[in-house]
Amino acid sequence: MTIESKENEIIITISSSINLEDIQRSLDFIRYKEILSKSKATQTDADQLAAQINTEWWRKNKDKYIAAR
């Protein structure tokens, strides 16, 4: 494996014997870290968004899980 830095990029060369799914998971994690580094969201913002999504999901799906009385 080689790692090379050029201007605004990092170039990684790896053997083709590595499992592609493992490589994709690693690249997805790197992409996540790249996006996260540009975010101005706070943990409180993330928590509020998660709560809002959960509330909305439950509102739309509760009838599937609670039998009518």
PyMOL Python script that loads the backbone (N, CA, C, O; Angstrom):
from pymol import cmd

cmd.read_pdbstr("""\
ATOM      1  N   MET A   1       0.852  -1.167   0.000  1.00  0.00           N
ATOM      2  CA  MET A   1       0.000   0.000   0.000  1.00  0.00           C
ATOM      3  C   MET A   1       0.897   1.230   0.000  1.00  0.00           C
ATOM      4  O   MET A   1       1.925   1.269   0.677  1.00  0.00           O
ATOM      5  N   THR A   2       0.493   2.222  -0.764  1.00  0.00           N
ATOM      6  CA  THR A   2       1.214   3.495  -0.763  1.00  0.00           C
ATOM      7  C   THR A   2       0.227   4.623  -0.524  1.00  0.00           C
ATOM      8  O   THR A   2      -0.926   4.563  -0.951  1.00  0.00           O
ATOM      9  N   ILE A   3       0.695   5.643   0.160  1.00  0.00           N
ATOM     10  CA  ILE A   3      -0.107   6.837   0.410  1.00  0.00           C
ATOM     11  C   ILE A   3       0.710   8.026  -0.057  1.00  0.00           C
ATOM     12  O   ILE A   3       1.875   8.181   0.308  1.00  0.00           O
ATOM     13  N   GLU A   4       0.082   8.861  -0.869  1.00  0.00           N
ATOM     14  CA  GLU A   4       0.768   9.997  -1.467  1.00  0.00           C
ATOM     15  C   GLU A   4      -0.114  11.234  -1.328  1.00  0.00           C
ATOM     16  O   GLU A   4      -1.325  11.166  -1.536  1.00  0.00           O
ATOM     17  N   SER A   5       0.493  12.352  -0.978  1.00  0.00           N
ATOM     18  CA  SER A   5      -0.243  13.600  -0.852  1.00  0.00           C
ATOM     19  C   SER A   5       0.130  14.521  -2.007  1.00  0.00           C
ATOM     20  O   SER A   5       1.305  14.799  -2.247  1.00  0.00           O
ATOM     21  N   LYS A   6      -0.901  14.991  -2.721  1.00  0.00           N
ATOM     22  CA  LYS A   6      -0.700  15.918  -3.842  1.00  0.00           C
ATOM     23  C   LYS A   6      -1.699  17.053  -3.704  1.00  0.00           C
ATOM     24  O   LYS A   6      -2.909  16.831  -3.692  1.00  0.00           O
ATOM     25  N   GLU A   7      -1.193  18.250  -3.602  1.00  0.00           N
ATOM     26  CA  GLU A   7      -2.015  19.449  -3.495  1.00  0.00           C
ATOM     27  C   GLU A   7      -3.149  19.247  -2.497  1.00  0.00           C
ATOM     28  O   GLU A   7      -2.894  19.170  -1.296  1.00  0.00           O
ATOM     29  N   ASN A   8      -4.393  19.159  -2.961  1.00  0.00           N
ATOM     30  CA  ASN A   8      -5.553  19.029  -2.076  1.00  0.00           C
ATOM     31  C   ASN A   8      -6.093  17.602  -2.013  1.00  0.00           C
ATOM     32  O   ASN A   8      -7.242  17.393  -1.625  1.00  0.00           O
ATOM     33  N   GLU A   9      -5.273  16.619  -2.391  1.00  0.00           N
ATOM     34  CA  GLU A   9      -5.733  15.240  -2.439  1.00  0.00           C
ATOM     35  C   GLU A   9      -4.754  14.312  -1.732  1.00  0.00           C
ATOM     36  O   GLU A   9      -3.570  14.616  -1.593  1.00  0.00           O
ATOM     37  N   ILE A  10      -5.271  13.190  -1.298  1.00  0.00           N
ATOM     38  CA  ILE A  10      -4.453  12.093  -0.793  1.00  0.00           C
ATOM     39  C   ILE A  10      -4.751  10.904  -1.694  1.00  0.00           C
ATOM     40  O   ILE A  10      -5.910  10.531  -1.876  1.00  0.00           O
ATOM     41  N   ILE A  11      -3.714  10.317  -2.251  1.00  0.00           N
ATOM     42  CA  ILE A  11      -3.873   9.192  -3.163  1.00  0.00           C
ATOM     43  C   ILE A  11      -3.388   7.928  -2.450  1.00  0.00           C
ATOM     44  O   ILE A  11      -2.249   7.857  -1.988  1.00  0.00           O
ATOM     45  N   ILE A  12      -4.273   6.935  -2.368  1.00  0.00           N
ATOM     46  CA  ILE A  12      -3.953   5.676  -1.719  1.00  0.00           C
ATOM     47  C   ILE A  12      -4.015   4.573  -2.772  1.00  0.00           C
ATOM     48  O   ILE A  12      -5.017   4.434  -3.474  1.00  0.00           O
ATOM     49  N   THR A  13      -2.971   3.813  -2.877  1.00  0.00           N
ATOM     50  CA  THR A  13      -2.918   2.685  -3.801  1.00  0.00           C
ATOM     51  C   THR A  13      -2.816   1.417  -2.972  1.00  0.00           C
ATOM     52  O   THR A  13      -1.927   1.281  -2.131  1.00  0.00           O
ATOM     53  N   ILE A  14      -3.743   0.481  -3.217  1.00  0.00           N
ATOM     54  CA  ILE A  14      -3.739  -0.764  -2.460  1.00  0.00           C
ATOM     55  C   ILE A  14      -3.844  -1.947  -3.416  1.00  0.00           C
ATOM     56  O   ILE A  14      -4.234  -1.803  -4.574  1.00  0.00           O
ATOM     57  N   SER A  15      -3.495  -3.090  -2.912  1.00  0.00           N
ATOM     58  CA  SER A  15      -3.529  -4.324  -3.691  1.00  0.00           C
ATOM     59  C   SER A  15      -4.959  -4.676  -4.072  1.00  0.00           C
ATOM     60  O   SER A  15      -5.883  -4.444  -3.294  1.00  0.00           O
ATOM     61  N   SER A  16      -5.145  -5.227  -5.249  1.00  0.00           N
ATOM     62  CA  SER A  16      -6.485  -5.637  -5.690  1.00  0.00           C
ATOM     63  C   SER A  16      -6.947  -6.910  -4.981  1.00  0.00           C
ATOM     64  O   SER A  16      -8.074  -7.357  -5.193  1.00  0.00           O
ATOM     65  N   SER A  17      -6.100  -7.494  -4.151  1.00  0.00           N
ATOM     66  CA  SER A  17      -6.499  -8.705  -3.424  1.00  0.00           C
ATOM     67  C   SER A  17      -7.371  -8.389  -2.208  1.00  0.00           C
ATOM     68  O   SER A  17      -7.910  -9.300  -1.579  1.00  0.00           O
ATOM     69  N   ILE A  18      -7.511  -7.110  -1.876  1.00  0.00           N
ATOM     70  CA  ILE A  18      -8.340  -6.700  -0.743  1.00  0.00           C
ATOM     71  C   ILE A  18      -9.813  -6.772  -1.143  1.00  0.00           C
ATOM     72  O   ILE A  18     -10.177  -6.415  -2.264  1.00  0.00           O
ATOM     73  N   ASN A  19     -10.648  -7.233  -0.225  1.00  0.00           N
ATOM     74  CA  ASN A  19     -12.085  -7.350  -0.455  1.00  0.00           C
ATOM     75  C   ASN A  19     -12.689  -5.968  -0.734  1.00  0.00           C
ATOM     76  O   ASN A  19     -12.493  -5.031   0.040  1.00  0.00           O
ATOM     77  N   LEU A  20     -13.417  -5.853  -1.836  1.00  0.00           N
ATOM     78  CA  LEU A  20     -13.985  -4.558  -2.233  1.00  0.00           C
ATOM     79  C   LEU A  20     -14.996  -4.017  -1.230  1.00  0.00           C
ATOM     80  O   LEU A  20     -15.084  -2.804  -1.040  1.00  0.00           O
ATOM     81  N   GLU A  21     -15.754  -4.891  -0.592  1.00  0.00           N
ATOM     82  CA  GLU A  21     -16.718  -4.426   0.410  1.00  0.00           C
ATOM     83  C   GLU A  21     -16.000  -3.796   1.597  1.00  0.00           C
ATOM     84  O   GLU A  21     -16.460  -2.792   2.141  1.00  0.00           O
ATOM     85  N   ASP A  22     -14.881  -4.376   1.998  1.00  0.00           N
ATOM     86  CA  ASP A  22     -14.098  -3.801   3.092  1.00  0.00           C
ATOM     87  C   ASP A  22     -13.552  -2.432   2.706  1.00  0.00           C
ATOM     88  O   ASP A  22     -13.548  -1.503   3.514  1.00  0.00           O
ATOM     89  N   ILE A  23     -13.097  -2.319   1.473  1.00  0.00           N
ATOM     90  CA  ILE A  23     -12.589  -1.037   0.985  1.00  0.00           C
ATOM     91  C   ILE A  23     -13.712  -0.012   0.965  1.00  0.00           C
ATOM     92  O   ILE A  23     -13.517   1.131   1.379  1.00  0.00           O
ATOM     93  N   GLN A  24     -14.888  -0.412   0.488  1.00  0.00           N
ATOM     94  CA  GLN A  24     -16.013   0.521   0.417  1.00  0.00           C
ATOM     95  C   GLN A  24     -16.420   0.994   1.798  1.00  0.00           C
ATOM     96  O   GLN A  24     -16.700   2.178   1.984  1.00  0.00           O
ATOM     97  N   ARG A  25     -16.459   0.085   2.780  1.00  0.00           N
ATOM     98  CA  ARG A  25     -16.797   0.493   4.151  1.00  0.00           C
ATOM     99  C   ARG A  25     -15.771   1.490   4.686  1.00  0.00           C
ATOM    100  O   ARG A  25     -16.127   2.463   5.349  1.00  0.00           O
ATOM    101  N   SER A  26     -14.516   1.242   4.397  1.00  0.00           N
ATOM    102  CA  SER A  26     -13.462   2.163   4.841  1.00  0.00           C
ATOM    103  C   SER A  26     -13.615   3.523   4.171  1.00  0.00           C
ATOM    104  O   SER A  26     -13.479   4.558   4.823  1.00  0.00           O
ATOM    105  N   LEU A  27     -13.894   3.523   2.884  1.00  0.00           N
ATOM    106  CA  LEU A  27     -14.082   4.787   2.158  1.00  0.00           C
ATOM    107  C   LEU A  27     -15.319   5.524   2.635  1.00  0.00           C
ATOM    108  O   LEU A  27     -15.318   6.752   2.721  1.00  0.00           O
ATOM    109  N   ASP A  28     -16.382   4.780   2.949  1.00  0.00           N
ATOM    110  CA  ASP A  28     -17.592   5.410   3.482  1.00  0.00           C
ATOM    111  C   ASP A  28     -17.287   6.105   4.806  1.00  0.00           C
ATOM    112  O   ASP A  28     -17.765   7.211   5.058  1.00  0.00           O
ATOM    113  N   PHE A  29     -16.491   5.453   5.648  1.00  0.00           N
ATOM    114  CA  PHE A  29     -16.122   6.055   6.926  1.00  0.00           C
ATOM    115  C   PHE A  29     -15.278   7.310   6.708  1.00  0.00           C
ATOM    116  O   PHE A  29     -15.481   8.316   7.389  1.00  0.00           O
ATOM    117  N   ILE A  30     -14.351   7.263   5.785  1.00  0.00           N
ATOM    118  CA  ILE A  30     -13.518   8.442   5.482  1.00  0.00           C
ATOM    119  C   ILE A  30     -14.401   9.568   4.950  1.00  0.00           C
ATOM    120  O   ILE A  30     -14.217  10.726   5.326  1.00  0.00           O
ATOM    121  N   ARG A  31     -15.347   9.246   4.087  1.00  0.00           N
ATOM    122  CA  ARG A  31     -16.269  10.262   3.552  1.00  0.00           C
ATOM    123  C   ARG A  31     -17.099  10.878   4.685  1.00  0.00           C
ATOM    124  O   ARG A  31     -17.312  12.089   4.726  1.00  0.00           O
ATOM    125  N   TYR A  32     -17.558  10.026   5.596  1.00  0.00           N
ATOM    126  CA  TYR A  32     -18.304  10.504   6.770  1.00  0.00           C
ATOM    127  C   TYR A  32     -17.454  11.490   7.568  1.00  0.00           C
ATOM    128  O   TYR A  32     -17.938  12.553   7.956  1.00  0.00           O
ATOM    129  N   LYS A  33     -16.195  11.144   7.816  1.00  0.00           N
ATOM    130  CA  LYS A  33     -15.305  12.027   8.572  1.00  0.00           C
ATOM    131  C   LYS A  33     -15.073  13.342   7.813  1.00  0.00           C
ATOM    132  O   LYS A  33     -14.996  14.407   8.424  1.00  0.00           O
ATOM    133  N   GLU A  34     -14.965  13.265   6.494  1.00  0.00           N
ATOM    134  CA  GLU A  34     -14.782  14.467   5.676  1.00  0.00           C
ATOM    135  C   GLU A  34     -15.990  15.387   5.792  1.00  0.00           C
ATOM    136  O   GLU A  34     -15.838  16.595   5.979  1.00  0.00           O
ATOM    137  N   ILE A  35     -17.183  14.825   5.683  1.00  0.00           N
ATOM    138  CA  ILE A  35     -18.417  15.616   5.791  1.00  0.00           C
ATOM    139  C   ILE A  35     -18.549  16.191   7.194  1.00  0.00           C
ATOM    140  O   ILE A  35     -18.883  17.363   7.366  1.00  0.00           O
ATOM    141  N   LEU A  36     -18.287  15.365   8.183  1.00  0.00           N
ATOM    142  CA  LEU A  36     -18.393  15.792   9.577  1.00  0.00           C
ATOM    143  C   LEU A  36     -17.444  16.954   9.882  1.00  0.00           C
ATOM    144  O   LEU A  36     -17.784  17.848  10.656  1.00  0.00           O
ATOM    145  N   SER A  37     -16.274  16.941   9.283  1.00  0.00           N
ATOM    146  CA  SER A  37     -15.292  17.994   9.558  1.00  0.00           C
ATOM    147  C   SER A  37     -15.766  19.365   9.061  1.00  0.00           C
ATOM    148  O   SER A  37     -15.295  20.397   9.539  1.00  0.00           O
ATOM    149  N   LYS A  38     -16.687  19.371   8.114  1.00  0.00           N
ATOM    150  CA  LYS A  38     -17.202  20.626   7.556  1.00  0.00           C
ATOM    151  C   LYS A  38     -18.495  21.073   8.234  1.00  0.00           C
ATOM    152  O   LYS A  38     -18.984  22.174   7.980  1.00  0.00           O
ATOM    153  N   SER A  39     -19.043  20.227   9.088  1.00  0.00           N
ATOM    154  CA  SER A  39     -20.327  20.509   9.719  1.00  0.00           C
ATOM    155  C   SER A  39     -20.187  21.524  10.845  1.00  0.00           C
ATOM    156  O   SER A  39     -19.201  21.526  11.582  1.00  0.00           O
ATOM    157  N   LYS A  40     -21.178  22.374  10.961  1.00  0.00           N
ATOM    158  CA  LYS A  40     -21.231  23.330  12.066  1.00  0.00           C
ATOM    159  C   LYS A  40     -22.279  22.903  13.089  1.00  0.00           C
ATOM    160  O   LYS A  40     -22.543  23.615  14.058  1.00  0.00           O
ATOM    161  N   ALA A  41     -22.872  21.734  12.861  1.00  0.00           N
ATOM    162  CA  ALA A  41     -23.903  21.229  13.772  1.00  0.00           C
ATOM    163  C   ALA A  41     -23.280  20.825  15.103  1.00  0.00           C
ATOM    164  O   ALA A  41     -22.160  20.317  15.159  1.00  0.00           O
ATOM    165  N   THR A  42     -24.030  21.060  16.162  1.00  0.00           N
ATOM    166  CA  THR A  42     -23.584  20.658  17.500  1.00  0.00           C
ATOM    167  C   THR A  42     -24.243  19.325  17.859  1.00  0.00           C
ATOM    168  O   THR A  42     -25.135  18.851  17.156  1.00  0.00           O
ATOM    169  N   GLN A  43     -23.797  18.739  18.949  1.00  0.00           N
ATOM    170  CA  GLN A  43     -24.421  17.508  19.417  1.00  0.00           C
ATOM    171  C   GLN A  43     -25.886  17.763  19.767  1.00  0.00           C
ATOM    172  O   GLN A  43     -26.741  16.907  19.538  1.00  0.00           O
ATOM    173  N   THR A  44     -26.171  18.933  20.319  1.00  0.00           N
ATOM    174  CA  THR A  44     -27.555  19.295  20.639  1.00  0.00           C
ATOM    175  C   THR A  44     -28.399  19.336  19.370  1.00  0.00           C
ATOM    176  O   THR A  44     -29.532  18.854  19.363  1.00  0.00           O
ATOM    177  N   ASP A  45     -27.858  19.909  18.296  1.00  0.00           N
ATOM    178  CA  ASP A  45     -28.565  19.930  17.013  1.00  0.00           C
ATOM    179  C   ASP A  45     -28.868  18.505  16.542  1.00  0.00           C
ATOM    180  O   ASP A  45     -29.983  18.213  16.110  1.00  0.00           O
ATOM    181  N   ALA A  46     -27.885  17.635  16.625  1.00  0.00           N
ATOM    182  CA  ALA A  46     -28.058  16.248  16.197  1.00  0.00           C
ATOM    183  C   ALA A  46     -29.099  15.541  17.050  1.00  0.00           C
ATOM    184  O   ALA A  46     -29.933  14.800  16.530  1.00  0.00           O
ATOM    185  N   ASP A  47     -29.053  15.767  18.360  1.00  0.00           N
ATOM    186  CA  ASP A  47     -30.022  15.145  19.266  1.00  0.00           C
ATOM    187  C   ASP A  47     -31.443  15.617  18.968  1.00  0.00           C
ATOM    188  O   ASP A  47     -32.381  14.820  18.975  1.00  0.00           O
ATOM    189  N   GLN A  48     -31.597  16.909  18.707  1.00  0.00           N
ATOM    190  CA  GLN A  48     -32.920  17.455  18.396  1.00  0.00           C
ATOM    191  C   GLN A  48     -33.446  16.891  17.078  1.00  0.00           C
ATOM    192  O   GLN A  48     -34.627  16.564  16.973  1.00  0.00           O
ATOM    193  N   LEU A  49     -32.592  16.778  16.092  1.00  0.00           N
ATOM    194  CA  LEU A  49     -32.996  16.212  14.805  1.00  0.00           C
ATOM    195  C   LEU A  49     -33.402  14.753  14.966  1.00  0.00           C
ATOM    196  O   LEU A  49     -34.407  14.321  14.403  1.00  0.00           O
ATOM    197  N   ALA A  50     -32.624  13.992  15.733  1.00  0.00           N
ATOM    198  CA  ALA A  50     -32.954  12.581  15.972  1.00  0.00           C
ATOM    199  C   ALA A  50     -34.300  12.453  16.674  1.00  0.00           C
ATOM    200  O   ALA A  50     -35.103  11.591  16.315  1.00  0.00           O
ATOM    201  N   ALA A  51     -34.554  13.285  17.655  1.00  0.00           N
ATOM    202  CA  ALA A  51     -35.829  13.248  18.374  1.00  0.00           C
ATOM    203  C   ALA A  51     -36.984  13.587  17.436  1.00  0.00           C
ATOM    204  O   ALA A  51     -38.036  12.951  17.485  1.00  0.00           O
ATOM    205  N   GLN A  52     -36.788  14.577  16.592  1.00  0.00           N
ATOM    206  CA  GLN A  52     -37.824  14.976  15.635  1.00  0.00           C
ATOM    207  C   GLN A  52     -38.111  13.838  14.658  1.00  0.00           C
ATOM    208  O   GLN A  52     -39.272  13.551  14.364  1.00  0.00           O
ATOM    209  N   ILE A  53     -37.071  13.194  14.157  1.00  0.00           N
ATOM    210  CA  ILE A  53     -37.245  12.081  13.219  1.00  0.00           C
ATOM    211  C   ILE A  53     -37.960  10.924  13.897  1.00  0.00           C
ATOM    212  O   ILE A  53     -38.864  10.325  13.313  1.00  0.00           O
ATOM    213  N   ASN A  54     -37.565  10.606  15.121  1.00  0.00           N
ATOM    214  CA  ASN A  54     -38.211   9.511  15.853  1.00  0.00           C
ATOM    215  C   ASN A  54     -39.682   9.800  16.109  1.00  0.00           C
ATOM    216  O   ASN A  54     -40.524   8.915  15.961  1.00  0.00           O
ATOM    217  N   THR A  55     -39.993  11.022  16.490  1.00  0.00           N
ATOM    218  CA  THR A  55     -41.386  11.408  16.747  1.00  0.00           C
ATOM    219  C   THR A  55     -42.217  11.273  15.480  1.00  0.00           C
ATOM    220  O   THR A  55     -43.323  10.734  15.513  1.00  0.00           O
ATOM    221  N   GLU A  56     -41.693  11.756  14.378  1.00  0.00           N
ATOM    222  CA  GLU A  56     -42.412  11.689  13.107  1.00  0.00           C
ATOM    223  C   GLU A  56     -42.583  10.239  12.654  1.00  0.00           C
ATOM    224  O   GLU A  56     -43.651   9.856  12.177  1.00  0.00           O
ATOM    225  N   TRP A  57     -41.522   9.431  12.807  1.00  0.00           N
ATOM    226  CA  TRP A  57     -41.610   8.025  12.423  1.00  0.00           C
ATOM    227  C   TRP A  57     -42.690   7.335  13.248  1.00  0.00           C
ATOM    228  O   TRP A  57     -43.504   6.594  12.697  1.00  0.00           O
ATOM    229  N   TRP A  58     -42.709   7.566  14.551  1.00  0.00           N
ATOM    230  CA  TRP A  58     -43.681   6.911  15.418  1.00  0.00           C
ATOM    231  C   TRP A  58     -45.099   7.335  15.044  1.00  0.00           C
ATOM    232  O   TRP A  58     -46.011   6.509  15.017  1.00  0.00           O
ATOM    233  N   ARG A  59     -45.282   8.626  14.755  1.00  0.00           N
ATOM    234  CA  ARG A  59     -46.601   9.125  14.369  1.00  0.00           C
ATOM    235  C   ARG A  59     -47.099   8.391  13.127  1.00  0.00           C
ATOM    236  O   ARG A  59     -48.278   8.046  13.053  1.00  0.00           O
ATOM    237  N   LYS A  60     -46.232   8.148  12.158  1.00  0.00           N
ATOM    238  CA  LYS A  60     -46.624   7.490  10.910  1.00  0.00           C
ATOM    239  C   LYS A  60     -46.776   5.980  11.051  1.00  0.00           C
ATOM    240  O   LYS A  60     -47.516   5.368  10.281  1.00  0.00           O
ATOM    241  N   ASN A  61     -46.097   5.366  12.011  1.00  0.00           N
ATOM    242  CA  ASN A  61     -46.034   3.907  12.068  1.00  0.00           C
ATOM    243  C   ASN A  61     -46.663   3.253  13.291  1.00  0.00           C
ATOM    244  O   ASN A  61     -46.721   2.026  13.364  1.00  0.00           O
ATOM    245  N   LYS A  62     -47.132   4.035  14.243  1.00  0.00           N
ATOM    246  CA  LYS A  62     -47.613   3.445  15.497  1.00  0.00           C
ATOM    247  C   LYS A  62     -48.780   2.483  15.286  1.00  0.00           C
ATOM    248  O   LYS A  62     -48.908   1.507  16.025  1.00  0.00           O
ATOM    249  N   ASP A  63     -49.623   2.736  14.305  1.00  0.00           N
ATOM    250  CA  ASP A  63     -50.766   1.853  14.071  1.00  0.00           C
ATOM    251  C   ASP A  63     -50.332   0.444  13.665  1.00  0.00           C
ATOM    252  O   ASP A  63     -51.089  -0.508  13.855  1.00  0.00           O
ATOM    253  N   LYS A  64     -49.150   0.299  13.121  1.00  0.00           N
ATOM    254  CA  LYS A  64     -48.640  -1.018  12.736  1.00  0.00           C
ATOM    255  C   LYS A  64     -48.259  -1.833  13.977  1.00  0.00           C
ATOM    256  O   LYS A  64     -48.228  -3.062  13.923  1.00  0.00           O
ATOM    257  N   TYR A  65     -47.971  -1.156  15.086  1.00  0.00           N
ATOM    258  CA  TYR A  65     -47.460  -1.827  16.258  1.00  0.00           C
ATOM    259  C   TYR A  65     -48.439  -1.867  17.428  1.00  0.00           C
ATOM    260  O   TYR A  65     -48.271  -2.664  18.351  1.00  0.00           O
ATOM    261  N   ILE A  66     -49.438  -1.028  17.395  1.00  0.00           N
ATOM    262  CA  ILE A  66     -50.440  -0.998  18.459  1.00  0.00           C
ATOM    263  C   ILE A  66     -51.776  -1.429  17.880  1.00  0.00           C
ATOM    264  O   ILE A  66     -52.300  -0.804  16.959  1.00  0.00           O
ATOM    265  N   ALA A  67     -52.321  -2.510  18.434  1.00  0.00           N
ATOM    266  CA  ALA A  67     -53.591  -3.040  17.929  1.00  0.00           C
ATOM    267  C   ALA A  67     -54.726  -2.075  18.271  1.00  0.00           C
ATOM    268  O   ALA A  67     -54.728  -1.439  19.325  1.00  0.00           O
ATOM    269  N   ALA A  68     -55.683  -1.986  17.357  1.00  0.00           N
ATOM    270  CA  ALA A  68     -56.854  -1.129  17.594  1.00  0.00           C
ATOM    271  C   ALA A  68     -57.645  -1.692  18.763  1.00  0.00           C
ATOM    272  O   ALA A  68     -57.768  -2.909  18.907  1.00  0.00           O
ATOM    273  N   ARG A  69     -58.175  -0.823  19.587  1.00  0.00           N
ATOM    274  CA  ARG A  69     -58.927  -1.251  20.776  1.00  0.00           C
ATOM    275  C   ARG A  69     -60.379  -1.246  20.522  1.00  0.00           C
ATOM    276  O   ARG A  69     -61.162  -1.578  21.412  1.00  0.00           O
TER     277      ARG A  69
END
""", "prot")
cmd.dss("prot")
cmd.show_as("cartoon", "prot")
cmd.util.cbc("prot")
cmd.orient("prot")
